[in-house]
Amino acid sequence: MSQCIPSLDIKKQIGTIRKELDAVIKRVIDNTDFILGKEVDYFEGEVRKYCNVRYAIGVSNGTDAIRLSLIALNIKPGEGVICPVFTYYATAGAIATVGALPVFTDIDPDTYNISVSSIEKVIREKRDFKIKAIIPVHLYGQCADMDSILKVARKYNLKVIEDAAQAFGADYLGSGNLSSKRKAGTIGDCGAVSFYPGKNLGAFGDAGIVLTNNKVIAEKINILRNQGNKQRYYHIALGFNNRMDTIQAAVLRVKLKYLDAWNKRRQEIAAYFNEQFKDLGIKTPLVPRYTTHIYHQYVLHSKLANTKIIDYLKKKGIDARIFYPLPLHLQKCFRYLRHKKGDFPEAEKAAKHIIAIPVYPDLTKEEMNYIISSLKEALYG
Ligand SMILES: Cc1ncc(COP(=O)(O)O)c(C=O)c1O
């Protein structure tokens, strides 16, 4: 049997809610309030409620959500911002393109999230610029160890911007008390979310949101996203065109209603995969007690080189991927930071051994079993 299993089947998902989507898109066309229209206000309100957060400011994409957060937190050119070296480019790209310096740290080999001990280590290293903030990334859909990160941040007076691009809807459970349960992106000074089409909650183009409980930050971002004006044609800050399109908000409002059910389905699929892979000598995702996992990606770790396994799966029609094949310190664009191979061994190891297999709510049992049997063949012939 040969099949074609994409890493995410957006078409299938759209098919299940097509009528609702068509209706809201028509509504936006009829209203013609295409940018920061009514639907954006409604969506922001629904996100505030969903995340139990005081402010949610819709923006153009997740990268700009990080950039605006950095600017609103007064991170200045030449200042340092800590982030994991194993993340999507945009985390560090946002830091670098506001003129700040990415200060890379290694990752925890079990969760692939930022290693807290390496945060303290880089802070103690001597350098000729000041470190002002940390951007933990909730990679693949589970939260970084926020309690420990906030402790370090308080100790060294650093701001914290959560990169929740991949984790919208995940719960940070902290110590496990009900009172400590919070949504990813609402724990630090602010959180940046991406609604890129491939995300668990995906728009029909680029979109993002900034979450914060801080009124001053929220007001700044509100002004910065819209050319620095509060009142049209009166510009009080050097802002940007980082507004959210109304059509994206309308689509996201429809999808938000289904997000928890979709994430639950991803968790069930992950549980099935975990069970099937448990005696295969391959490491399944480890979910620490302080977080839930919404499986934006389901990532395995094999002792073998991942490229061979991925090649085999691709031949079988399975779109398995490596997130990410080259850690940021080895990317050409960050050469000026003068890192070298070997600087971040856990990230470099992960890049060579992790395999993301398709996980999305509409994956059928037959497709899951096909992925499982193909992976077994890839590992053991
Ligand atoms: C970890 C991480 N940060 C930031 C971003 C940037 O989001 P966007 O593509 O919406 O700009 C992404 C998106 O892929 C991401 O995965």
The ligand as an ORCA input file, in Angstrom:
! r2SCAN-3c Opt
* xyz 0 1
  C       8.674     29.344     17.054
  C       8.161     30.340     16.069
  N       8.369     31.652     16.289
  C       7.916     32.597     15.452
  C       7.225     32.261     14.315
  C       6.815     33.338     13.369
  O       5.463     33.386     13.097
  P       4.931     33.946     11.688
  O       5.251     32.939     10.647
  O       3.452     34.091     11.916
  O       5.596     35.239     11.456
  C       6.966     30.915     14.035
  C       6.210     30.538     12.833
  O       6.460     29.609     12.141
  C       7.452     29.924     14.932
  O       7.245     28.630     14.707
*
